[in-house]
């Protein structure tokens, strides 16, 4: 735990001191604000409704996915570019400590970004039939979805020392996993159910959390996806340690 704490504090300080991360935060809030204006006051349906809240979580989730990849793609690849990975490998720190510490730091900063947008659904709540439960469920879904995206980004970062390549790999993985439900609609029987259940976006977020629906299977899915990609990241570091 001490090693994880050291890595966590180191990465969190790096986030707080980096202008790049604050640019990401500003862009995330700007996009959310623009989408709120577009769908809250410019949509065809009545403004300040549950429909607008759903749209906010849908497009807020998309912008959060971009922010998550932007926050995570450099976490391991940058260490290799700066040759600081050698120091980590020769120190009494396990690969799992490195990955978990970096992931927790990124997750804390991502949760901070999500919290900054909380004023938007509160504005929707005023004078309308929107419950705090709907808002809470939506934000739980955003955090879980964001955590899975961070894990995918860290895995991509662990595969290569080139940050641009890591971004492309993370984007491809996320895009493929987010289109599995679309692919499943062309199939029948068990393959359709399996692909649908593995979908990253539609089945477990847009059709569930974004609508204020809390299902245990969706929570388990995102936790399992996060664990799976973090495990892959650890195994990748272990394999590269001996190269």
N, C-alpha and C positions, 0 to 999 in steps of 0.2 A: 504493500500500500504506500510506503514511503517513496518508492521509486515512481509510482504512478502520480503521486502528489507533486513530486519535483517536475516531472514532464508537464503535468497539467498547468502548474503555475508558470512555467517557462513559456508555454504556448499561449496561455491567456494574456500574459504581459505583451507577447509579440503581437497579438491581435489588437490590444488596446493602444499600442504605440505605432501601429502601421497605418499610414494614410489610406492605403488600399482598402482595408477592411471598413473604414468609415465611409469611403466612397460607395462600397457595396451597400452599407446600411442606408445611406442617403438615397441611392437608386431604388432600393427595395421599398422604402417609404414613399418615394415619388411615384413609382408604378402603382402601388396600392392606392394612393390618393387619386391618381388619374382614373384608375378603374372604378373607384367609388363614384367619382363624378360622372363617368360614362354610363355606368349601369344603375347608379342610384338616382340620377336626375335626368338621364337621357334615354332610358330604356322605354320600351313600348308598354310594359306593365306598370302598375302603380308603384311609385317610389316608396321608399321606407317600408318595405315589406319583407316577408320571409324569403321571397324570390330574390330580392336584391342581396340579402344576407348570404344566400346560397351562392350567388354569383361572386360575391366578395371572397368567400372561402375558396371557390374554384380558381379564380384568377390570382388570388393571394397565394394559393398553393403552388401555382406555376411559377410565380416570381420567387417564391421561397426555394423552389427546386434549383433555380438558377443561382440564387445566393448560396445555397448549400454546396454546390459544385465549386463555385468561386472561392469559398472558404476552405475547401478541403483538398483541392487538386495539388497544392504545393506542399502539403504537410510532410510527405516522405521524399518526394522527388527533389525538393529544395535542399534537404539534408545531404543528398548525394551530390548535388551540384556544388554545394559549399564544402564538400568533403568532411562535414561534421558527423556523418553517419559512422565513419571509422571510430570516432571518439565514443559514440553511443555503443558500438559493437564491442569495444574493448573495456567498457565500464561494466560494473556489476548490475546491469539493468537488463531484464529479459525483453525479448521482442514483444511479448504481450503487454508489458508495462508501457512500452513506447506507443503502441497502437492505442491502447485504452486511454492513456494520458492525453494524447493528441485528440482523440475522439471526444473526450469529455470537455476539453477546452473549446473545441469547435461547437459542441452542442450547447454549452453555456452561452456563448456569444450568439448562436442562432436563436436560442430562447429569448435572449435580450432583444433581438431584432423583432421577433414575433410580438413581444410584450409592447414594443413601441407603437404597434399598429392597433392596440386595443381600443383606442378612442373611436375608431371608425364604426365598429359594431355597436358601441355605446350610443353613438349618434343615431343609428338605426333603431335602437331600442326605445328612444323617446317617443311616446305617443303611439306606439304600434304594438301589434300582437306578436312580439318576439320575446321569448323567455331567455333568462340567463343560462338555462340549461342548454339551449340551442347554441348559444355563443361559446359556452365552455366546451361542449362536445366538438365544435368546429375547431377550436384552438388545440384541443388534445390531438385531433387528427392532423393538424398542421405540424405539431411538434413531432409526432410519430413519423409522419411522412418525411419531414426534414431530417430526422435522425437516420432513416434508411438511405436518403440521398447522400448524407455525409459519409456513411459507411461505404457506399458505392464510390464516392470520390476518393476516399482514403485507399481503397483497394486499387483503383486506377493509378493513384500516385505511387503505390508500392511496386507497381509493375515496371516503371520506367523512371529514368532520371530527368527526362525532358518534360517540362510542365505542360507544354502545348499538346504533346502526345497524351498526357494524362487527362487533359480536358476532353479530348476527342474520345478516348476510351470510355470515360465516365458518361459522356453524352450518349454514346452509342448504346451502352448497357441500359441506361435509364430509358432511352427511347424504345428499345426493343421490349423491355419489361412493361412499359406503359402501353404498348400496342397489342399485348397478348390477348386482351379481351376482344379486340377487333378481329384478330386472327381466329379466335375461338368461335365467333359467330358464323364462320364458314364451315365449321365442322359439326359432327354429330356424336352423341354418346359420351363415353368417358373422356376422350381427348378434349372435347369442348369444355367439360367441367374442370378438368385439370388446368388447362390453359387459362380459363377464366379465374380460377382461384389463385393463380400465380401472378395475375396482373397487378402492376404496381399502382396504377392510377384510377382506372374506372371503377372496378369492383369494390375496392377497399377504401377509396377516398371520395370520389365524385358521387357515387351512388349511396354513400354511407355517411361519413363524417361531415361532408359539405352540406348535407341536408339535415344535420342535427340528429342523426341516427347513430347510436352507440351499440356496436356488436362486438362481443368478446373475440370472435374469430378475426375481426379486422385488427384489433389490438395485438393479438397473438401473431398475426401475419407480419405486421411491421416490426415487432420485436424479433421475430425469427429471421426476417430479412436482414435486419441490422446486425444481428449476431452472426449470420452466415457470412456476410461480406467482411466483417471485422476478423472473423476466423480465417478467411482467405487471405486477408492482409497479413496476419501473423505468420501463416504458413509461407507466404511469399517472402517475408523478411528472413525467416529461418532458412529457406532454400538459398537466398542470395547471400546469406552470411558466409557460406562455404564456397562461393564462386570466386 
